[in-house]
Amino acid sequence: MRYFGTDGFRGQANGTLTAIHAFRVGRFLGRYFSRGKRARIVVGKDTRLSSYTFEYAFAAGATASGADVYLLHVTTTPSVSYVVRTENMDCGVMISASHNLFADNGIKLFGSDGEKLGEDVLQQVEDYLDGGTLPLATGADIGRTIDYVAGRNRYLAYLLSLPKTSLRGLRVGLDCANGSAWALAKTVFDALGAQVYLIGATPDGTNINAGCGSTKPAALRELVRLHSLDVGFAFDGDADRCICVDEKGNVVDGDGILYVCAGYMKERGELGDGGVVTTVVSNLALTRALERAGIVVAHVQVGDRYVTEEMASRGAMLGGEPSGHIVFRKYTGTGDGILTAIRVAEIMLERKSPLSCLTRGYRPYPQKKSDVPCKNAARTLEQESVKRAVARAEHLSGGRIVVRPSGTEPVLRILAECEDESAANDAVGMIERAVISAEEVL
């Protein structure tokens, strides 16, 4: 794909991703889904400054092609997915760059089933972006925009209907990343009876993910320790991820969440025969812990799109990534950070156990990660000098090495997982040096 990565079309706002792109994506989708009818497209956005520009540019393009556009305004990515599949929409659009800082933005697309739009349609979108032409709607065929906050409220009602028990008495910290969850998450946990302590909930258009959220959990750890909270939950900019902090201030990432939820679901016959689906960067200790519990684990390439596709293929009810994308297939077809937080809190109360006890059977192996900026990460990875460095690092460390181009940023992601932490650090350093040298030559 030329524009769309593993999680949408993402780039610097009005740099690599412009309002013209958003307008043309709207033009194509409005026309594509309006064949023989008036299409209905729902649009949400996060709190970053440029989201307003891209929201209105997309809406202008889609309505010019004959579609009606339903605006959820600031909301979460999973709420868009929910509204698409429950409100008879043809397509869903989320304007967000997820965990990136405010200067970036992105366009995520969902089909009528609430799952990521198929690559066949994305390919057609890209072909149109590269110079395609389409007729404009005229007269009574021109579409309109519709304020649709009601859709977001129905999503909130759906979340509140899921827990089987009240969260009364639970002291919860929420880090909303100054993003999409800033109002929704507190509303949900307040309504469920939890005592909520809130940070990352003062968005100003430029502070989304800045020193907070799922990629920067230090502030949440401090909040949990300072107020002796039972648990903390950190979301990313569009709230499709969740990272936990236990009562001791320890971070529990997506792998830890999968371990807790998989054991709980297996005990209750909710896991099915499809096991758990995760990615190649998931900690090997998770696979071994789940297999000891009699749970099959399948691995796919990085990206929640690939996780959900494999889950559907296997009939799996649980899947996710270390980054905190957790998919509960019974409830949704995409990662949902607030739903994940509700499920973890509910498990803690039903088992009458703190999170640190629920994760006791899972001890991750040491991992060292690095993101090396690359103009063309895929091409750099194919350089013989880099390949030799990866092979040598794997041999010397005796561990597992994963090196891959990011699907969301212009970086090469390096992961080394070893039983010895210093060996992991050495392995990553060796590969970093090779990548930087290769970039200088290219």
C-alpha positions in Angstrom: 0.0 0.0 0.0 1.3 3.5 -0.9 -0.7 5.6 1.7 -2.5 3.2 4.1 -0.4 1.3 6.6 -1.5 -1.1 9.3 -3.6 1.5 11.0 -4.8 3.9 8.3 -3.3 6.7 6.3 -1.1 8.6 8.8 1.5 11.4 8.5 2.4 14.9 9.4 -0.7 17.1 9.3 -0.7 19.1 6.1 2.7 17.6 5.3 2.5 14.0 4.1 -1.2 14.0 5.0 -3.1 17.0 3.8 -6.6 18.4 3.8 -6.7 17.7 0.1 -6.1 14.0 0.8 -8.9 14.0 3.3 -11.2 15.7 0.8 -10.3 13.1 -1.9 -10.8 10.2 0.4 -14.2 11.6 1.1 -14.9 12.0 -2.6 -14.1 8.4 -3.3 -15.9 6.8 -0.4 -18.9 9.0 -0.9 -19.2 7.9 -4.5 -18.2 4.2 -3.9 -20.9 3.7 -1.3 -23.6 5.8 -3.0 -24.0 3.5 -5.9 -27.8 3.0 -6.3 -28.5 4.7 -3.0 -27.5 7.6 -0.7 -24.6 6.4 1.4 -24.4 6.9 5.1 -20.9 7.6 6.5 -20.2 8.2 10.2 -17.1 10.3 11.2 -15.4 10.7 14.5 -12.2 12.6 15.5 -9.7 12.9 18.3 -8.7 16.1 20.1 -5.7 17.2 18.1 -5.8 20.6 16.5 -5.8 19.4 12.9 -8.6 17.0 13.4 -11.2 19.7 12.7 -9.6 20.5 9.3 -9.5 16.8 8.3 -13.0 16.2 9.6 -14.6 19.0 7.6 -12.4 18.3 4.5 -13.6 14.7 4.4 -17.2 15.7 5.0 -17.0 18.2 2.1 -15.6 15.5 -0.2 -18.1 12.8 0.8 -21.2 15.1 0.6 -20.0 16.4 -2.8 -20.1 12.8 -4.0 -23.6 12.3 -2.7 -23.2 10.8 0.7 -24.7 11.8 4.0 -22.1 12.3 6.7 -22.9 11.7 10.4 -20.6 13.6 12.7 -19.8 12.1 16.1 -17.3 14.9 16.8 -14.7 14.1 19.5 -15.0 10.4 20.2 -13.1 7.1 20.3 -12.2 4.9 17.4 -14.1 1.9 18.9 -17.2 4.1 19.1 -17.0 4.7 15.4 -16.7 1.0 14.8 -19.7 0.4 17.1 -21.9 3.0 15.4 -21.1 1.7 11.9 -22.2 -1.9 12.6 -25.2 -1.1 14.8 -26.7 2.0 13.0 -26.8 0.6 9.4 -23.9 2.8 8.2 -22.0 2.0 5.0 -18.6 3.2 6.2 -16.9 4.6 9.3 -14.1 7.1 9.4 -11.9 8.1 12.4 -9.7 11.1 12.2 -6.8 10.3 14.5 -3.1 9.5 14.6 -3.6 7.3 17.6 -0.5 7.4 19.9 1.4 9.9 17.8 1.9 13.5 19.0 -0.4 16.3 17.8 1.6 17.3 14.7 0.6 14.1 13.0 -2.9 12.9 12.0 -4.5 10.0 10.3 -7.6 8.6 8.6 -8.8 5.2 9.7 -11.5 3.5 7.7 -14.1 0.9 8.7 -16.5 -1.2 6.7 -20.2 -1.8 7.5 -19.2 -4.7 9.8 -17.3 -2.4 12.1 -13.9 -3.8 11.1 -11.1 -2.2 9.2 -12.0 -1.6 5.5 -10.6 -4.3 3.2 -7.4 -3.8 1.3 -9.2 -4.2 -2.1 -11.2 -1.0 -1.3 -8.1 0.7 0.1 -6.3 0.0 -3.1 -9.0 1.7 -5.1 -8.8 4.7 -2.7 -5.1 5.0 -3.3 -5.5 4.8 -7.1 -8.0 7.7 -6.9 -5.6 9.7 -4.7 -3.0 9.2 -7.4 -5.0 11.1 -9.9 -8.4 9.5 -10.5 -11.5 11.5 -11.4 -15.1 11.2 -10.3 -18.3 13.0 -11.2 -19.7 15.4 -8.6 -23.2 15.0 -7.3 -25.6 17.7 -8.4 -29.1 18.9 -7.4 -30.9 16.8 -4.9 -28.2 14.2 -5.0 -25.8 16.3 -3.0 -25.3 15.0 0.5 -25.5 16.7 3.8 -23.8 16.6 7.2 -25.8 15.6 10.3 -24.9 16.1 14.0 -24.9 12.6 15.4 -23.9 12.9 19.1 -26.7 10.4 19.7 -24.6 7.7 18.2 -21.8 8.3 20.7 -24.3 8.3 23.5 -25.6 4.9 22.4 -22.1 3.6 22.4 -21.7 4.8 26.1 -24.9 3.0 27.0 -23.6 -0.1 25.3 -20.4 -0.1 27.4 -22.5 0.4 30.6 -24.6 -2.6 29.7 -21.7 -5.0 29.6 -20.5 -5.5 33.2 -22.3 -8.0 35.3 -21.3 -6.3 38.5 -21.0 -2.8 39.9 -17.5 -1.3 40.3 -18.5 0.4 43.5 -15.6 0.6 46.0 -12.9 0.3 43.4 -10.4 3.2 43.4 -9.4 3.7 39.7 -6.9 6.0 38.1 -7.5 7.0 34.5 -5.0 8.6 32.1 -6.9 9.8 29.1 -3.8 11.0 27.1 -5.6 14.4 26.6 -7.3 12.5 23.8 -10.6 10.9 22.8 -11.3 9.3 26.1 -10.9 12.5 28.1 -14.7 12.8 28.9 -16.0 9.3 27.9 -13.9 7.2 30.2 -14.7 9.1 33.4 -18.4 9.1 32.5 -18.3 5.3 32.2 -16.4 4.6 35.4 -18.4 7.1 37.4 -21.7 5.5 36.2 -20.4 2.0 37.1 -19.7 3.2 40.7 -15.9 3.5 40.7 -14.1 6.2 42.6 -12.2 7.9 39.8 -8.9 9.8 39.8 -8.3 11.5 36.5 -5.2 12.8 34.6 -4.6 13.5 30.9 -8.1 15.1 30.6 -7.4 18.7 29.7 -7.0 18.6 25.9 -5.9 21.8 24.2 -5.3 20.6 20.7 -1.6 20.3 21.1 -1.0 18.1 24.2 -2.5 14.8 23.1 -0.2 11.9 24.1 2.4 14.5 25.4 4.0 12.8 28.4 0.9 10.8 29.1 -1.2 8.0 27.9 -0.5 4.4 27.1 3.0 5.0 25.7 4.0 7.2 28.7 2.6 5.5 31.8 5.0 7.2 34.3 2.4 9.8 35.4 -0.3 7.1 35.9 2.2 5.0 38.0 2.8 8.0 40.2 -1.0 8.7 40.5 -1.6 5.1 41.6 1.2 5.2 44.2 0.3 8.7 45.5 -3.4 7.8 46.2 -3.0 4.1 46.9 -5.3 3.2 44.1 -6.5 -0.3 43.3 -5.6 0.0 39.6 -4.8 2.5 36.8 -5.7 2.5 33.1 -3.9 4.5 30.4 -5.4 5.0 27.0 -3.9 6.3 23.8 -5.1 9.3 21.7 -8.1 7.6 20.2 -8.7 5.1 23.1 -8.4 1.9 21.1 -5.5 0.9 23.4 -5.3 0.3 27.1 -2.3 -0.3 29.4 -2.8 -1.1 33.1 -0.9 -0.2 36.2 -1.4 -2.5 39.2 -1.8 -1.5 42.8 2.0 -1.6 43.3 2.7 0.8 40.5 3.9 -1.9 38.0 2.9 -1.6 34.3 0.8 -4.4 32.9 1.0 -4.2 29.1 -1.2 -5.9 26.5 0.5 -9.2 27.0 -0.3 -9.1 30.7 -3.9 -8.2 30.0 -4.2 -11.1 27.5 -2.9 -13.4 30.2 -5.4 -12.2 32.8 -8.4 -12.2 30.4 -7.6 -15.5 28.8 -7.4 -17.4 32.1 -10.7 -15.9 33.2 -12.5 -16.6 30.0 -11.2 -20.2 29.8 -12.5 -20.9 33.3 -16.0 -19.7 32.3 -16.1 -21.4 28.9 -16.0 -18.1 27.0 -12.7 -18.6 25.2 -13.8 -21.3 22.7 -11.5 -23.5 20.7 -9.8 -20.7 18.8 -7.4 -19.9 21.6 -5.7 -16.5 21.8 -4.3 -14.5 18.8 -1.4 -12.2 19.3 1.5 -10.9 17.2 5.2 -11.8 16.6 6.4 -9.1 19.0 4.4 -10.6 21.9 6.6 -11.8 24.7 7.5 -15.5 24.4 6.8 -15.9 28.1 3.1 -15.2 27.4 2.9 -18.0 24.8 4.5 -20.4 27.3 2.3 -19.3 30.2 -0.9 -19.7 28.1 0.2 -23.0 26.7 0.8 -24.3 30.2 -2.8 -23.4 30.9 -3.9 -25.4 27.9 -4.6 -22.4 25.7 -3.5 -22.4 22.1 -1.7 -19.3 20.9 -1.5 -18.1 17.3 0.9 -15.4 16.1 0.4 -12.9 13.2 2.3 -9.9 11.9 2.0 -6.7 13.8 -1.3 -4.7 13.4 -4.7 -5.1 14.9 -6.1 -5.6 11.4 -4.2 -8.9 11.2 -5.2 -9.9 14.7 -8.9 -9.5 14.0 -8.6 -11.3 10.6 -7.0 -14.3 12.3 -9.5 -14.2 15.1 -12.3 -14.4 12.6 -10.6 -17.2 10.7 -10.0 -19.3 13.8 -13.2 -18.4 15.7 -11.0 -16.9 18.5 -12.8 -14.7 21.0 -9.7 -13.0 22.4 -6.7 -11.4 20.7 -4.4 -8.4 21.0 -1.0 -6.8 21.0 1.5 -5.8 23.6 0.8 -2.1 22.8 -2.7 -2.6 24.4 -4.9 -3.2 21.4 -7.2 -5.9 23.0 -10.1 -7.4 21.0 -13.0 -9.1 22.7 -14.7 -10.6 19.6 -18.0 -11.2 21.5 -18.4 -7.4 21.9 -16.5 -5.7 19.1 -14.4 -6.1 16.0 -11.6 -3.7 17.0 -9.4 -2.8 20.0 -11.4 -0.9 22.6 -9.4 0.7 25.5 -12.4 1.6 27.7 -13.9 -1.8 27.2 -10.6 -3.5 28.1 -10.4 -1.4 31.3 -13.9 -2.4 32.3 -13.2 -6.1 31.7 -10.0 -6.0 33.8 -11.7 -4.1 36.6 -14.6 -6.6 36.5 -12.2 -9.6 36.7 -10.4 -8.1 39.7 -13.7 -7.7 41.6 -15.1 -11.1 40.6 -12.0 -12.9 41.7 -11.5 -10.6 44.7 -7.8 -10.2 43.7 -5.6 -7.3 43.1 -4.1 -7.1 39.6 -0.6 -8.0 40.8 -2.0 -11.4 41.9 -3.9 -12.0 38.7 -0.6 -11.6 36.7 1.5 -13.8 39.1 1.7 -16.7 36.6 3.2 -14.5 33.9 6.7 -13.2 34.1 7.8 -11.5 30.8 11.3 -12.1 29.5 13.5 -9.0 29.3 13.0 -7.1 26.1 14.9 -4.2 24.6 13.1 -2.1 22.0 14.3 0.7 19.7 12.8 2.8 16.9 15.4 4.0 14.4 14.2 6.8 12.1 14.4 5.7 8.4 13.4 7.4 5.2 12.7 4.0 3.7 12.6 1.4 6.4 11.7 -1.6 4.2 14.6 -0.8 1.8 17.0 -0.4 4.7 16.0 -3.7 6.2 16.9 -5.4 2.9 20.5 -4.2 3.0 23.0 -7.0 3.4 24.9 -5.2 6.2 21.7 -5.0 8.2 20.8 -8.6 7.5 24.2 -9.7 8.7 23.9 -7.6 11.9 20.5 -9.1 12.7 21.8 -12.7 12.2 24.9 -12.0 14.3 22.9 -10.3 17.1 20.5 -13.3 17.2 23.4 -15.8 17.3 25.3 -13.9 20.1 22.3 -13.1 22.2 20.8 -16.6 22.1 17.4 -14.9 22.1 14.7 -13.7 19.7 15.2 -10.8 17.4 12.4 -9.0 15.5 13.2 -6.2 13.1 10.4 -4.7 11.1 9.3 -1.5 9.4 6.6 0.4 11.3 3.2 0.4 9.8 2.4 3.8 11.3 5.7 5.8 11.4 8.8 6.2 9.3 11.0 4.1 11.6 12.5 0.7 11.7 11.4 -1.1 14.9 13.9 -3.4 16.7 13.0 -5.9 19.4 15.4 -8.2 21.2 14.1 -10.6 23.7 16.6 -12.6 25.8 16.7 -14.2 29.2 19.7 -11.9 29.9 18.9 -8.2 29.8 22.4 -7.1 28.9 22.5 -9.5 25.9 19.2 -7.9 24.7 20.8 -4.4 25.0 23.9 -5.4 23.2 21.8 -7.0 20.4 19.8 -3.9 19.8 22.8 -1.7 19.8 24.5 -3.8 17.2 21.5 -3.6 14.9 21.0 0.1 15.5 24.6 0.9 14.4 24.1 -1.2 11.2 20.8 0.5 10.4 22.2 4.0 10.9 25.2 3.2 8.7 22.9 1.8 6.0 20.7 4.9 6.1 23.8 7.1 5.5 24.7 5.1 2.4 21.2 5.0 0.9 
